[in-house]
Amino acid sequence: MRERAFGSLKYEHLYRIDIDDGQTLATEAEQYRQVFNHTRPHETLGLRRPAEVHHEDQQTQASTESN
């Protein structure tokens, strides 16, 4: 899954812009990470976003542990 995320970062974002230094690379990677996790729906997650799935998993785990 991580390899797929890095591929998306490179091909959907980084290869499309000019990056002159490490700070720009870090900034662009963080901006894409936010979009990837909170904005962009993922087909393999039923068109949900990773942050949604993670939040649901946290709620399910907390509910299971409290019972």
C-alpha positions as CSV (number, residue, x, y, z in Angstrom):
1,M,0.0,0.0,0.0
2,R,2.8,2.4,0.8
3,E,4.5,1.7,-2.5
4,R,1.2,2.6,-4.3
5,A,1.0,5.9,-2.3
6,F,4.5,6.9,-3.2
7,G,3.8,6.1,-6.8
8,S,0.7,8.3,-6.7
9,L,2.7,11.1,-5.1
10,K,5.4,10.9,-7.8
11,Y,3.2,10.5,-10.9
12,E,0.1,12.5,-9.9
13,H,2.0,15.4,-8.3
14,L,5.8,15.7,-8.1
15,Y,6.6,14.8,-11.7
16,R,4.2,17.5,-12.9
17,I,5.9,20.5,-11.2
18,D,9.4,22.0,-10.9
19,I,11.1,21.3,-7.6
20,D,14.3,23.3,-7.0
21,D,15.2,22.4,-3.4
22,G,14.5,20.1,-0.5
23,Q,12.2,22.5,1.2
24,T,9.9,22.8,-1.8
25,L,9.9,19.0,-2.1
26,A,8.9,18.6,1.6
27,T,6.2,21.2,1.2
28,E,4.7,19.7,-2.0
29,A,4.8,16.2,-0.5
30,E,3.0,17.3,2.6
31,Q,0.3,19.1,0.5
32,Y,-0.2,16.0,-1.5
33,R,-0.4,13.9,1.6
34,Q,-3.2,16.0,2.9
35,V,-5.1,15.7,-0.4
36,F,-4.4,11.9,-0.6
37,N,-5.7,11.2,2.9
38,H,-8.5,13.7,3.3
39,T,-9.8,14.9,-0.1
40,R,-9.1,12.2,-2.8
41,P,-11.5,9.3,-2.8
42,H,-9.9,5.9,-3.3
43,E,-11.5,3.2,-5.4
44,T,-10.1,0.4,-3.3
45,L,-11.7,1.9,-0.2
46,G,-15.1,2.1,-1.8
47,L,-14.6,5.7,-2.8
48,R,-13.9,6.7,0.7
49,R,-10.9,8.6,1.9
50,P,-8.1,7.0,4.0
51,A,-8.8,9.4,6.9
52,E,-12.4,8.3,7.0
53,V,-11.5,4.6,7.1
54,H,-8.9,5.2,9.8
55,H,-11.5,7.1,11.9
56,E,-14.0,4.3,11.5
57,D,-11.4,1.7,12.5
58,Q,-10.6,3.8,15.6
59,Q,-14.2,4.0,16.6
60,T,-14.8,0.2,16.0
61,Q,-11.7,-0.6,18.1
62,A,-12.7,1.7,20.9
63,S,-16.2,0.2,20.9
64,T,-14.8,-3.3,21.0
65,E,-12.4,-2.5,23.8
66,S,-15.1,-1.0,25.9
67,N,-17.3,-4.1,25.7
